[in-house]
Amino acid sequence: MIRSALITVMVQAARKAGRALTRDFGEVENLQVSQKGPADFVSAADRRSEETLYRELSKARPTFGFLMEERGRVAGTDPQHEWVVDPLDGTTNFLHGIPLFAISIALLREGTPIAGVVYNPINDEMYVGERGQGAYLNNRRLRVAARRELSDCVVCCGIPHRGRGDAERFRAELAAVQSVAAGIRRTGAAALDLAWIASGRFDGFWERGLSAWDLAAGVLLVREAGGFITDLDGGHDVLEKGSVVAGNEPIHHALLTALGAA
């Protein structure tokens, strides 16, 4: 795994926040049987995780700014560097006791991700990447999958729910990909979806309506694992537009083609 000072800071922050989330997740599983439900508890867990990450990253790099899900943008004295943090990606999974969620931390330099960490504390999977240094899962170097035909591929996606996003457009896109792919999955945690693209577990991924904190670390991981990642228009404004298509070169191209025809 990469041992730079920057990655060390990010990993230590993620592990510290992850220990608390793991404890909170155990409590959520107990709360599932209560009438009130665990929603308020999970919101508090999310805020505690963000506070831990903010404190640890600020201590290590006090001049860097932040973009965070709860706090929003916090300006730093160094205008070139900004942490982009999601303290609990996959909140709905966490709320329902489903062990698919992650902490996502990216560092942007002049708007471009230069380092990223995605950590699932439940199974202790730490994905790390740094620009020009590759991407790793714990100590294993990552490469995107090598499949070249969508008919052989498992593709992951996001699904708009409860009035969020364009459901009709999604159904058209889903039908287009279903007609050519071997299988489709939905995990509910975009940061993990991109980490799993980088590790070759998924062959392709698309989703709309995401925020920068959902995407920034995963974008870096996919690129450092040899993958291709763009917005749904085929451009490089992934963080700004909040739409994403990812895979190896032929699968990325095939997905863009299929989605564009939907």
Secondary structure by P-SEA (a helix, b strand, c coil): ccccaaaaaaaaaaaaaaaaaaaaaaaaaaacccccccaaaaaaaaaaaaaaaaaaaaaaccccccccccccccccccccbbbbbbcccaaaaaaacccbbbbbbbbbcccccccbbbbccccbbbbbbccccccccccbbbbcccccccccbbbbbcccccccccaaaaaaaaaaaaaccccccccccaaaaaaaaaaccccccccccccccccaaaaaaaaaacccccccccccccccccccccccaaaaaaaaaaaaac
